[in-house]
């Protein structure tokens, strides 16, 4: 019950934080002078295209861009009726993309779940690689195992992701017949999900997962190794060994449990960091994720599209942070004890 109460409390704070973040995002995307439609109107007037100007002016009124900024925010979020009544983010209307001339929901539809799929695969790769290698390097410190894992870790950190992507593209296709670019065969794009489409996505995921997850796995492996070495040098470890506890049992029961805390705490930052960090990789690999879409939206001041993508990343961050906080409370009894003392 204690953990359930804490989870409900964290969910409430998450919603409040998301509200504040939505205000900040709206202010930031409106900071540059002008907007997409203002720039279009200026260009059309300069070229004498009056029909285009009328359409742009109509869109400004249609999406309430002619109103004060605070009203635009309230309408965008759905807290206040706009030209079409209450129809904002919380009602499921994500707005219109002026750059692509399509609804935002239609543009990000498939790329949204592909983005989540790619980054969840990369997160799993990070944990599956970093956990055993970090523990092994700490348990066998100053041996060839430690030096080899450290070399692999430094190599992963030092190699730029886009360079690794290009290398894997070439050698993966040459020696393992891996597909080049995209997250599925072009013939499956826009088609309903079938087993063949799933197989195509899984094969196409191999290179992006490795590329996006390598640097994260290297950094996490180094951090886990350092935390484990710090714990292994403490008196309670020597006491446990002196009492005859088996090394493997002692390692998993005490030092690993304490050293695992930063691992869990990183869940909140790992997913959004990978999404923002994979923008360049997505462009290089031609992935149908929201990274390249966000880049285009920010460059063209497509406010509804960029606002939605930024809100999506913020939501992932807050959900990840909430999950890591709840897991930390479950994992480490000292955190619960400190909360009761307050």
Helices and strands as residue ranges (DSSP letters): H 2-29, H 36-47, H 50-62, H 69-77, G 89-91, E 96-97, E 102-103, H 104-139, H 144-158, H 161-176, G 186-188, H 195-232, H 235-242, H 247-250, I 251-255, H 256-259, H 261-265, H 267-277, H 279-285, H 290-300, H 303-331, H 333-341
